[in-house]
Amino acid sequence: MYDELLRRCRSDFEPKYKAEFDRQYGFIYRMLRENVIAAIHGEIKAAKRHRREINAMLAKIRFSDSVYQIDILPAEDENRQFYEMLTAEELDLKTPDSQMDGQVSLGDDAFYRKYEKQLKRLTDKFMPPRDADPLARASHKKDMAKYADYRTYLKFCMYEQAQDENGNIRKNYVDDMAGRDSGGEGQNPKYVALFAGFAMLYMQQGSRDTKIRLVMLDEAFSKMDKERSEVCLRYARQLDLQLVVCVPDERLPSLIRNVDCVYAFRREGNRISMIGIDKGAYLKMMEG
């Protein structure tokens, strides 16, 4: 009986469902090719737009004769081959039956012919092998998440932009400067990027004028001199950030002029006590 049932299933149902499977497989392939690529294109555009907004904030702070800026470049690994395709202007078009940006048909058009190889390579990374074992499928699923992330195709970096007496602009990338600058100079871009990032985060959380923009820093500005620390604190104020800065006693004299209030904490055994410090009295003590 079971042998007869197996024969009937193979003869009556297997061809039908195999054809349906092939049809659905082809449909998913096209959807991935057209929609996922369009989504990645939109996310890359959004990242570049946020970069412009962050750079406008970063331009407000100057360290001596330079400012810091963020750059977005193509990835330096094998995924660089997809960058030109994912940022192509053709993906900004709209199809006649869709009002969504990026919903361009990737059929037999100029875009498809231009990037046919890249389209095939990238789309194949999203298609699981038909006959793969569970372990291989799990590994492929991780790869799918990686290639769906727009950051896979980009390189984010920060550079110092300086202008000489002749008006020539010079870019010094922070990664290239690592190890050459002193500790304080090396911390500059870290705090600049940190404050700009928090400012952007709070900007995206609503349009209310009154809201907390809290940033907590432990061992803040530990390697920076008084002048650089003051620049960072002024910059945080310009971005409407509210800093809670924790520093050891010896760092207080270099920061107290640029903060609103000061509290001292002491630990004795398992007990912690807090006392407020009068800023005015402290400054008079420093002058005396």
Backbone as numpy.savetxt, mean C-alpha at the origin, in Angstrom:
# Nx Ny Nz CAx CAy CAz Cx Cy Cz
-26.42 -55.41 -11.61 -27.23 -54.21 -11.61 -26.37 -52.94 -11.61
-25.36 -52.96 -10.72 -24.50 -51.78 -10.62 -23.65 -51.58 -11.88
-23.25 -52.70 -12.47 -22.48 -52.58 -13.72 -23.33 -51.95 -14.81
-24.60 -52.33 -14.88 -25.49 -51.76 -15.88 -25.72 -50.26 -15.63
-25.87 -49.90 -14.34 -26.06 -48.48 -13.99 -24.84 -47.66 -14.37
-23.65 -48.21 -14.11 -22.41 -47.52 -14.47 -22.32 -47.33 -15.98
-22.71 -48.37 -16.75 -22.66 -48.27 -18.21 -23.60 -47.19 -18.71
-24.79 -47.12 -18.13 -25.77 -46.13 -18.56 -25.30 -44.71 -18.24
-24.71 -44.55 -17.04 -24.23 -43.20 -16.66 -23.14 -42.74 -17.61
-22.25 -43.68 -17.97 -21.15 -43.30 -18.85 -21.65 -42.98 -20.26
-22.64 -43.71 -20.69 -23.11 -43.50 -22.07 -24.12 -42.38 -22.19
-24.95 -42.18 -21.14 -26.04 -41.21 -21.25 -25.72 -39.86 -20.63
-24.92 -39.84 -19.56 -24.73 -38.61 -18.81 -23.32 -38.01 -18.94
-22.31 -38.86 -19.00 -20.94 -38.33 -19.03 -20.69 -37.39 -20.20
-21.08 -37.71 -21.44 -20.84 -36.76 -22.54 -21.56 -35.43 -22.32
-22.80 -35.51 -21.81 -23.57 -34.30 -21.60 -22.90 -33.39 -20.57
-22.52 -33.96 -19.43 -21.93 -33.14 -18.37 -20.51 -32.72 -18.71
-19.82 -33.51 -19.49 -18.48 -33.11 -19.91 -18.57 -31.89 -20.83
-19.54 -31.88 -21.72 -19.72 -30.72 -22.60 -20.11 -29.48 -21.79
-20.98 -29.69 -20.78 -21.38 -28.57 -19.93 -20.19 -28.04 -19.12
-19.37 -28.97 -18.63 -18.18 -28.58 -17.88 -17.24 -27.75 -18.75
-17.03 -28.22 -19.98 -16.16 -27.49 -20.89 -16.72 -26.10 -21.19
-18.03 -26.02 -21.32 -18.66 -24.72 -21.59 -18.47 -23.77 -20.41
-18.71 -24.29 -19.20 -18.55 -23.45 -18.01 -17.09 -23.08 -17.79
-16.20 -24.00 -18.08 -14.77 -23.72 -17.95 -14.37 -22.57 -18.87
-14.85 -22.61 -20.11 -14.56 -21.53 -21.05 -15.17 -20.22 -20.62
-16.39 -20.28 -20.04 -17.06 -19.06 -19.57 -16.27 -18.42 -18.43
-15.85 -19.24 -17.46 -15.07 -18.72 -16.34 -13.76 -18.14 -16.83
-13.16 -18.80 -17.81 -11.90 -18.31 -18.38 -12.09 -16.90 -18.93
-13.17 -16.69 -19.68 -13.41 -15.37 -20.26 -13.72 -14.34 -19.18
-14.50 -14.73 -18.17 -14.83 -13.80 -17.10 -13.60 -13.38 -16.32
-12.74 -14.34 -16.06 -11.50 -14.01 -15.37 -10.67 -13.05 -16.21
-10.58 -13.36 -17.47 -9.75 -12.55 -18.36 -10.26 -11.13 -18.46
-11.57 -10.96 -18.50 -12.12 -9.64 -18.73 -12.38 -8.88 -17.44
-12.92 -9.54 -16.40 -13.30 -8.82 -15.20 -12.17 -8.69 -14.18
-11.42 -9.76 -13.95 -10.34 -9.69 -12.97 -9.27 -8.73 -13.43
-8.91 -8.80 -14.69 -7.89 -7.89 -15.22 -8.38 -6.44 -15.13
-9.66 -6.22 -15.42 -10.22 -4.87 -15.31 -10.19 -4.39 -13.86
-10.47 -5.30 -12.91 -10.46 -4.92 -11.49 -9.04 -4.55 -11.05
-8.05 -5.33 -11.46 -6.67 -5.01 -11.10 -6.26 -3.67 -11.69
-6.70 -3.42 -12.91 -6.42 -2.14 -13.56 -6.98 -0.98 -12.74
-8.22 -1.13 -12.26 -8.82 -0.07 -11.45 -8.11 0.13 -10.13
-7.63 -0.94 -9.51 -6.93 -0.83 -8.23 -5.57 -0.15 -8.41
-4.89 -0.43 -9.51 -3.61 0.24 -9.78 -3.84 1.74 -9.98
-4.91 2.10 -10.69 -5.23 3.51 -10.89 -5.53 4.18 -9.55
-6.27 3.48 -8.68 -6.59 4.05 -7.37 -5.33 4.23 -6.53
-4.41 3.26 -6.60 -3.16 3.38 -5.86 -2.36 4.60 -6.33
-2.33 4.85 -7.61 -1.60 6.00 -8.13 -2.29 7.31 -7.73
-3.62 7.28 -7.66 -4.33 8.47 -7.21 -4.03 8.76 -5.74
-4.00 7.71 -4.90 -3.65 7.89 -3.50 -2.20 8.37 -3.36
-1.34 7.90 -4.23 0.05 8.37 -4.19 0.12 9.87 -4.40
-0.66 10.38 -5.36 -0.66 11.83 -5.60 -1.16 12.58 -4.37
-2.17 12.05 -3.70 -2.70 12.71 -2.52 -1.68 12.69 -1.38
-1.01 11.54 -1.20 0.00 11.44 -0.14 1.18 12.36 -0.45
1.60 12.40 -1.70 2.72 13.25 -2.07 2.41 14.73 -1.84
1.13 15.10 -2.03 0.75 16.49 -1.74 0.92 16.79 -0.25
0.63 15.79 0.59 0.85 15.96 2.03 2.34 16.00 2.35
3.10 15.09 1.75 4.53 15.03 2.03 5.24 16.30 1.60
4.71 16.97 0.58 5.37 18.19 0.09 5.30 19.32 1.11
4.45 19.17 2.14 4.31 20.24 3.13 5.46 20.25 4.13
6.21 19.19 4.22 7.28 19.10 5.21 8.63 19.10 4.51
9.55 19.89 5.03 10.89 19.99 4.45 11.92 19.68 5.53
12.86 18.86 5.18 14.03 18.60 6.00 15.20 19.30 5.31
15.61 20.42 5.89 16.66 21.23 5.27 16.21 21.67 3.88
16.85 21.18 2.84 16.52 21.62 1.48 15.81 20.54 0.68
15.22 19.57 1.33 14.63 18.44 0.60 13.26 18.08 1.15
12.49 17.38 0.32 11.21 16.80 0.72 11.22 15.33 0.33
10.29 14.56 0.90 10.19 13.15 0.58 8.93 12.91 -0.24
9.03 12.01 -1.20 7.93 11.65 -2.06 7.87 10.13 -2.23
6.70 9.63 -2.62 6.50 8.20 -2.84 6.36 7.95 -4.33
6.96 6.87 -4.80 6.90 6.52 -6.22 6.30 5.13 -6.36
5.58 4.92 -7.45 5.04 3.60 -7.79 5.62 3.20 -9.14
6.35 2.10 -9.16 7.05 1.64 -10.35 6.61 0.22 -10.69
6.90 -0.25 -11.90 6.60 -1.65 -12.23 7.43 -2.60 -11.37
6.88 -3.75 -11.08 7.60 -4.75 -10.31 8.90 -5.12 -11.02
9.89 -5.54 -10.22 11.19 -5.87 -10.80 11.37 -7.36 -11.04
10.36 -8.16 -10.70 10.48 -9.60 -10.92 9.75 -9.98 -12.22
9.43 -11.24 -12.37 8.80 -11.72 -13.60 7.43 -11.10 -13.86
6.79 -10.57 -12.83 5.46 -9.98 -12.99 5.50 -8.63 -13.68
6.69 -8.12 -13.92 6.81 -6.87 -14.67 6.23 -7.00 -16.07
6.23 -8.22 -16.61 5.73 -8.43 -17.98 4.25 -8.10 -18.12
3.50 -8.07 -16.98 2.07 -7.79 -17.04 1.74 -6.32 -16.80
2.72 -5.52 -16.37 2.43 -4.15 -15.95 1.86 -3.31 -17.09
2.48 -3.36 -18.25 2.01 -2.54 -19.37 0.58 -2.91 -19.76
0.27 -4.20 -19.75 -1.07 -4.64 -20.10 -2.09 -4.16 -19.06
-1.75 -4.28 -17.77 -2.70 -3.94 -16.70 -2.90 -2.44 -16.56
-2.02 -1.64 -17.12 -2.17 -0.19 -17.06 -2.52 0.41 -18.42
-2.89 -0.42 -19.38 -3.18 0.06 -20.73 -4.39 0.99 -20.73
-4.35 2.01 -21.55 -5.44 2.98 -21.63 -6.72 2.33 -22.16
-6.59 1.27 -22.96 -7.78 0.62 -23.51 -8.71 0.10 -22.41
-8.16 -0.20 -21.24 -8.98 -0.72 -20.15 -9.84 0.35 -19.50
-9.65 1.60 -19.87 -10.49 2.68 -19.36 -11.76 2.86 -20.17
-11.88 2.12 -21.27 -13.06 2.24 -22.11 -14.25 1.57 -21.46
-15.43 1.83 -21.99 -16.66 1.19 -21.53 -17.30 0.42 -22.68
-17.81 -0.71 -22.37 -18.52 -1.47 -23.39 -19.91 -0.86 -23.57
-20.53 -1.03 -24.72 -21.85 -0.43 -24.96 -22.91 -0.86 -23.98
-22.81 -2.10 -23.45 -23.86 -2.60 -22.56 -23.47 -2.54 -21.10
-22.43 -1.77 -20.77 -21.99 -1.67 -19.38 -21.62 -0.24 -19.07
-21.90 0.19 -17.83 -21.55 1.53 -17.39 -20.40 1.51 -16.41
-19.73 0.39 -16.29 -18.62 0.26 -15.35 -17.31 0.49 -16.06
-16.47 1.31 -15.42 -15.14 1.54 -15.98 -14.36 0.23 -15.99
-13.59 0.04 -17.05 -12.73 -1.12 -17.13 -13.39 -2.34 -17.71
-14.69 -2.29 -17.97 -15.36 -3.46 -18.52 -15.21 -3.49 -20.03
-13.98 -3.63 -20.47 -13.72 -3.66 -21.90 -13.73 -5.10 -22.38
-14.26 -5.33 -23.53 -14.29 -6.68 -24.09 -12.92 -7.01 -24.65
-12.39 -8.14 -24.17 -11.06 -8.54 -24.62 -11.15 -9.60 -25.70
-11.98 -9.37 -26.67 -12.14 -10.32 -27.75 -11.13 -10.07 -28.85
-11.55 -10.24 -30.08 -10.63 -10.07 -31.21 -10.49 -8.59 -31.54
-9.93 -7.83 -30.63 -9.72 -6.41 -30.86 -8.23 -6.11 -30.77
-7.90 -4.83 -30.90 -6.49 -4.44 -30.91 -5.81 -4.76 -29.58
-6.54 -4.55 -28.49 -5.97 -4.84 -27.17 -5.61 -6.31 -27.04
-6.54 -7.17 -27.44 -6.28 -8.61 -27.33 -5.11 -9.02 -28.20
-5.06 -8.50 -29.41 -3.95 -8.88 -30.29 -2.61 -8.37 -29.76
-2.64 -7.19 -29.13 -1.40 -6.60 -28.63 -0.85 -7.36 -27.43
-1.76 -7.81 -26.56 -1.31 -8.45 -25.31 -1.75 -9.91 -25.24
-1.89 -10.57 -26.34 -2.40 -11.94 -26.34 -1.55 -12.87 -25.47
-0.24 -12.79 -25.59 0.63 -13.68 -24.81 0.50 -13.41 -23.32
0.54 -12.12 -22.95 0.44 -11.78 -21.53 -0.92 -12.17 -20.96
-1.98 -11.97 -21.76 -3.33 -12.36 -21.31 -3.40 -13.85 -21.03
-2.84 -14.63 -21.93 -2.87 -16.09 -21.77 -2.08 -16.51 -20.53
-0.89 -15.93 -20.34 -0.06 -16.31 -19.20 -0.72 -15.95 -17.88
-1.28 -14.72 -17.81 -1.89 -14.29 -16.55 -3.18 -15.04 -16.26
-4.01 -15.25 -17.28 -5.27 -15.95 -17.07 -5.03 -17.39 -16.63
-4.04 -18.02 -17.18 -3.73 -19.40 -16.81 -3.35 -19.54 -15.34
-2.83 -18.45 -14.75 -2.46 -18.51 -13.34 -3.68 -18.58 -12.43
-4.85 -18.19 -12.96 -6.08 -18.25 -12.18 -6.87 -19.54 -12.40
-6.50 -20.30 -13.41 -7.27 -21.51 -13.74 -6.64 -22.73 -13.08
-7.36 -23.39 -12.16 -6.79 -24.57 -11.49 -6.67 -25.73 -12.46
-5.64 -26.55 -12.30 -5.50 -27.73 -13.16 -6.71 -28.66 -13.00
-7.13 -29.23 -14.10 -8.35 -30.04 -14.06 -8.16 -31.32 -13.25
-7.01 -31.90 -13.34 -6.79 -33.21 -12.71 -5.80 -33.13 -11.55
-5.70 -31.95 -10.90 -4.71 -31.79 -9.83 -5.20 -32.44 -8.54
-4.25 -32.88 -7.70 -4.61 -33.43 -6.41 -4.90 -32.29 -5.43
-5.49 -32.58 -4.28 -5.87 -31.52 -3.32 -4.70 -30.63 -2.91
-3.52 -31.20 -2.74 -2.36 -30.41 -2.33 -1.99 -29.40 -3.41
-2.02 -29.84 -4.65 -1.69 -28.94 -5.75 -2.75 -27.85 -5.90
-4.01 -28.21 -5.67 -5.08 -27.22 -5.76 -4.95 -26.16 -4.66
-4.56 -26.58 -3.45 -4.38 -25.63 -2.35 -3.24 -24.66 -2.65
-2.16 -25.20 -3.23 -1.04 -24.34 -3.61 -1.44 -23.36 -4.70
-2.23 -23.85 -5.66 -2.67 -22.99 -6.75 -3.61 -21.90 -6.24
-4.41 -22.20 -5.22 -5.32 -21.21 -4.64 -4.54 -20.05 -4.03
-3.41 -20.36 -3.38 -2.57 -19.30 -2.83 -2.01 -18.42 -3.94
-1.61 -19.04 -5.02 -1.09 -18.28 -6.16 -2.18 -17.38 -6.76
-3.41 -17.87 -6.78 -4.50 -17.07 -7.31 -4.68 -15.80 -6.49
-4.62 -15.92 -5.15 -4.75 -14.75 -4.28 -3.62 -13.76 -4.53
-2.44 -14.29 -4.78 -1.29 -13.43 -5.05 -1.48 -12.65 -6.34
-1.90 -13.32 -7.39 -2.01 -12.65 -8.69 -3.26 -11.79 -8.79
-4.20 -11.94 -7.87 -5.36 -11.06 -7.84 -5.06 -9.76 -7.10
-3.94 -9.72 -6.39 -3.54 -8.54 -5.62 -2.75 -7.60 -6.53
-3.25 -6.38 -6.69 -2.60 -5.42 -7.61 -1.17 -5.10 -7.19
-0.84 -5.25 -5.90 0.51 -4.93 -5.43 1.56 -5.89 -5.98
1.11 -7.06 -6.46 2.04 -8.02 -7.05 2.77 -7.43 -8.24
2.15 -6.51 -8.93 2.69 -5.99 -10.18 3.38 -4.63 -10.01
3.51 -4.19 -8.75 4.05 -2.85 -8.49 5.23 -2.92 -7.51
6.00 -1.86 -7.54 7.06 -1.65 -6.56 6.83 -0.28 -5.94
6.70 -0.23 -4.61 6.49 1.02 -3.90 7.81 1.45 -3.26
8.18 2.70 -3.44 9.43 3.18 -2.88 9.30 4.67 -2.54
10.19 5.12 -1.70 10.22 6.52 -1.30 11.55 7.12 -1.71
11.52 8.39 -2.11 12.76 9.06 -2.48 12.81 10.46 -1.88
14.03 10.93 -1.68 14.28 12.29 -1.22 14.47 13.18 -2.44
13.68 14.22 -2.53 13.76 15.13 -3.67 14.42 16.43 -3.22
15.57 16.71 -3.79 16.34 17.90 -3.41 16.57 18.77 -4.64
16.68 20.05 -4.41 16.92 21.01 -5.49 18.18 21.81 -5.18
19.11 21.86 -6.15 20.35 22.59 -5.92 20.18 24.07 -6.26
21.29 24.82 -6.13 21.23 26.27 -6.35 20.89 26.64 -7.78
21.07 25.71 -8.72 20.76 25.97 -10.13 19.34 25.55 -10.51
18.59 25.08 -9.53 17.22 24.67 -9.82 17.08 23.25 -10.31
18.17 22.50 -10.34 18.12 21.10 -10.78 17.57 20.21 -9.66
16.62 19.36 -10.02 15.99 18.48 -9.05 16.68 17.11 -9.08
17.01 16.61 -7.91 17.70 15.33 -7.78 16.86 14.39 -6.92
16.77 13.12 -7.35 16.05 12.10 -6.61 17.05 11.14 -5.98
16.93 10.95 -4.68 17.74 9.96 -3.97 16.78 8.95 -3.33
16.76 7.73 -3.86 15.83 6.73 -3.34 16.31 6.24 -1.97
15.36 6.12 -1.06 15.66 5.77 0.32 16.37 4.43 0.40
15.95 3.46 -0.40 16.60 2.15 -0.37 18.07 2.26 -0.74
18.39 3.15 -1.68 19.78 3.32 -2.08 20.59 4.05 -1.01
19.90 4.87 -0.20 20.58 5.65 0.83 20.81 4.84 2.10
20.15 3.70 2.23 20.26 2.90 3.44 21.71 2.51 3.71
22.14 2.74 4.94 23.51 2.40 5.32 24.49 3.54 5.13
24.12 4.56 4.31 25.03 5.68 4.10 24.76 6.83 5.06
23.48 7.02 5.39 23.11 8.14 6.24 23.20 7.77 7.70
23.25 8.80 8.54 23.27 8.58 9.97 21.92 8.04 10.41
21.86 7.60 11.70 20.61 7.05 12.19 19.45 8.01 12.10
19.68 9.29 12.48 18.62 10.28 12.43 18.12 10.52 11.03
19.01 10.64 10.06 18.60 10.85 8.68 17.85 9.64 8.15
18.24 8.46 8.62 17.56 7.26 8.17 16.15 7.15 8.71
15.87 7.81 9.86 14.54 7.75 10.43 13.59 8.75 9.78
14.12 9.78 9.12 13.26 10.79 8.51 12.15 10.20 7.65
12.49 9.43 6.63 11.43 8.92 5.74 10.45 8.00 6.44
10.88 7.32 7.48 9.99 6.41 8.19 8.86 7.18 8.85
9.20 8.26 9.54 8.17 9.04 10.21 7.33 9.83 9.20
7.94 10.31 8.15 7.19 11.02 7.11 6.14 10.10 6.51
6.54 8.89 6.15 5.59 7.94 5.56 4.55 7.51 6.57
4.96 7.32 7.82 4.02 6.89 8.87 2.92 7.92 9.07
3.31 9.20 9.21 2.31 10.24 9.44 1.40 10.42 8.23
1.97 10.39 7.04 1.15 10.52 5.84 0.16 9.37 5.72
0.61 8.16 6.06 -0.27 7.00 6.00 -1.43 7.10 6.98
-1.16 7.53 8.22 -2.22 7.70 9.20 -3.19 8.79 8.76
-2.66 9.89 8.21 -3.52 10.98 7.75 -4.47 10.49 6.67
-3.95 9.71 5.71 -4.80 9.17 4.65 -5.84 8.22 5.22
-5.44 7.41 6.20 -6.37 6.46 6.81 -7.53 7.19 7.47
-7.22 8.21 8.24 -8.28 8.94 8.93 -9.14 9.74 7.96
-8.56 10.20 6.87 -9.34 10.93 5.86 -10.40 10.04 5.24
-10.13 8.75 5.16 -11.05 7.83 4.50 -12.15 7.33 5.43
-12.11 7.71 6.69 -13.05 7.15 7.67 -14.28 8.03 7.89
-14.43 9.08 7.13 -15.61 9.91 7.27 -15.29 11.36 7.01
-16.35 12.17 6.97 -16.20 13.59 6.66 -16.44 14.49 7.86
-16.59 13.93 9.05 -16.82 14.75 10.23 -15.56 15.56 10.56
-15.78 16.80 10.99 -14.64 17.65 11.34 -14.05 17.28 12.69
-14.88 16.85 13.62 -14.41 16.51 14.96 -14.28 15.00 15.08
-13.07 14.54 15.10 -12.83 13.11 15.26 -11.39 12.90 15.72
-11.18 11.80 16.37 -9.85 11.49 16.89 -8.94 11.06 15.74
-7.74 11.62 15.71 -6.73 11.21 14.74 -5.48 10.79 15.53
-5.64 9.74 16.28 -4.64 9.35 17.27 -3.53 8.51 16.65
-2.28 8.84 17.03 -1.11 8.06 16.64 -0.25 7.89 17.88
0.07 6.67 18.24 0.87 6.40 19.43 2.26 5.92 19.00
3.29 6.56 19.57 4.67 6.25 19.21 5.47 5.93 20.47
6.11 4.80 20.48 6.98 4.40 21.59 8.44 4.61 21.18
9.24 5.15 22.10 10.65 5.45 21.81 10.76 6.33 20.56
9.91 7.34 20.48 9.82 8.16 19.27 11.07 9.00 19.05
11.44 9.15 17.77 12.55 10.01 17.34 13.84 9.68 18.10
14.05 8.42 18.39 15.15 8.02 19.27 16.52 8.38 18.70
16.66 8.40 17.36 17.96 8.68 16.75 18.01 10.04 16.06
16.97 10.84 16.26 16.89 12.12 15.57 17.28 13.25 16.50
17.94 14.27 15.94 18.34 15.41 16.75 17.13 16.30 17.01
17.35 17.36 17.79 16.26 18.25 18.20 15.57 18.89 16.99
16.36 19.34 16.01 15.79 20.03 14.86 14.90 19.10 14.05
15.36 17.89 13.78 14.56 16.96 12.99 13.31 16.51 13.75
13.44 16.34 15.05 12.27 15.98 15.85 11.22 17.07 15.80
11.64 18.32 15.87 10.71 19.44 15.80 9.99 19.49 14.45
10.72 19.23 13.38 10.10 19.23 12.05 9.02 18.15 11.98
9.30 16.97 12.51 8.32 15.89 12.47 7.08 16.24 13.29
7.26 16.85 14.46 6.12 17.21 15.28 5.28 18.30 14.62
5.93 19.26 13.98 5.17 20.30 13.26 4.40 19.69 12.10
5.03 18.75 11.43 4.38 18.08 10.30 3.14 17.34 10.75
3.23 16.65 11.91 2.07 15.93 12.45 0.93 16.90 12.75
1.25 18.08 13.25 0.21 19.07 13.52 -0.44 19.54 12.22
0.35 19.74 11.18 -0.19 20.17 9.90 -1.19 19.16 9.35
-0.98 17.89 9.68 -1.87 16.83 9.22 -3.02 16.58 10.19
-3.12 17.41 11.24 -4.19 17.28 12.25 -4.14 15.95 12.98
-2.94 15.41 13.16 -2.78 14.18 13.92 -2.56 14.50 15.39
-3.07 13.64 16.25 -2.90 13.79 17.69 -1.92 12.72 18.16
-0.72 13.14 18.53 0.34 12.20 18.88 0.37 11.95 20.38
0.57 10.68 20.72 0.93 10.29 22.08 2.33 9.72 21.97
3.32 10.47 22.50 4.72 10.14 22.30 5.33 9.69 23.61
5.90 8.50 23.62 6.57 7.96 24.81 8.08 8.02 24.60
8.78 8.71 25.51 10.23 8.84 25.39 10.85 8.69 26.78
12.12 8.29 26.87 12.81 8.28 28.17 13.08 9.72 28.64
13.42 9.87 29.90 13.59 11.20 30.51 14.56 12.07 29.73
15.66 11.50 29.27 16.69 12.32 28.63 16.26 12.91 27.30
15.18 12.39 26.71 14.70 12.93 25.43 13.69 14.06 25.62
13.17 14.22 26.82 12.13 15.22 27.06 12.57 16.65 26.75
13.76 17.10 27.14 14.14 18.50 26.86 14.10 18.86 25.37
14.35 17.91 24.48 14.38 18.22 23.05 12.99 18.22 22.43
11.97 17.76 23.16 10.63 17.66 22.60 9.60 18.54 23.30
9.86 18.94 24.54 8.81 19.54 25.36 8.27 20.84 24.78
9.05 21.59 24.03 8.57 22.86 23.46 7.52 22.64 22.38
7.43 21.45 21.87 6.53 21.19 20.74 5.39 20.24 21.09
5.12 20.07 22.38 4.01 19.24 22.81 3.08 20.07 23.68
1.85 19.59 23.87 0.86 20.34 24.65 0.90 20.01 26.13
1.09 18.75 26.45 1.12 18.36 27.86 2.08 17.19 28.05
2.55 17.05 29.30 3.56 16.04 29.61 3.14 15.29 30.88
3.30 13.97 30.84 3.05 13.13 32.01 4.26 12.23 32.22
4.61 12.07 33.48 5.72 11.18 33.83 5.17 9.91 34.46
5.76 8.79 34.09 5.35 7.49 34.63 6.52 6.86 35.38
6.21 6.28 36.51 7.23 5.60 37.31 6.70 4.23 37.72
7.61 3.26 37.72 7.22 1.92 38.13 8.02 1.52 39.36
7.31 1.00 40.34 7.96 0.46 41.54 7.34 -0.90 41.81
8.12 -1.93 41.54 7.58 -3.27 41.63 6.53 -3.48 40.56
5.33 -3.83 40.98 4.23 -4.03 40.04 3.29 -2.84 39.99
3.67 -1.74 40.61 2.82 -0.56 40.67 3.36 0.53 39.74
2.47 1.15 38.99 2.84 2.24 38.08 2.10 3.50 38.51
2.83 4.58 38.66 2.23 5.85 39.05 2.43 6.87 37.94
1.52 7.84 37.85 1.57 8.87 36.82 1.42 10.24 37.48
2.19 11.19 36.98 2.12 12.55 37.50 2.22 13.53 36.35
1.41 14.58 36.39 1.47 15.59 35.35 2.62 16.56 35.59
3.28 16.97 34.53 4.41 17.91 34.61 3.97 19.24 34.05
4.19 20.31 34.82 3.86 21.65 34.37 4.87 22.08 33.30
4.38 22.24 32.08 5.29 22.55 30.97 6.02 23.88 31.19
5.27 24.91 31.62 5.89 26.20 31.85 6.98 26.15 32.91
6.69 25.47 34.02 7.69 25.35 35.09 8.91 24.58 34.62
8.68 23.57 33.82 9.80 22.77 33.30 10.69 23.60 32.41
10.08 24.44 31.54 10.87 25.29 30.64 11.68 26.32 31.42
11.07 26.88 32.49 11.82 27.83 33.34 12.97 27.14 34.02
12.75 25.89 34.43 13.83 25.14 35.06 14.98 24.90 34.08
14.63 24.61 32.81 15.65 24.41 31.79 16.43 25.71 31.55
15.73 26.85 31.54 16.42 28.12 31.32 17.32 28.45 32.50
16.88 28.07 33.71 17.67 28.38 34.87 18.86 27.45 35.01
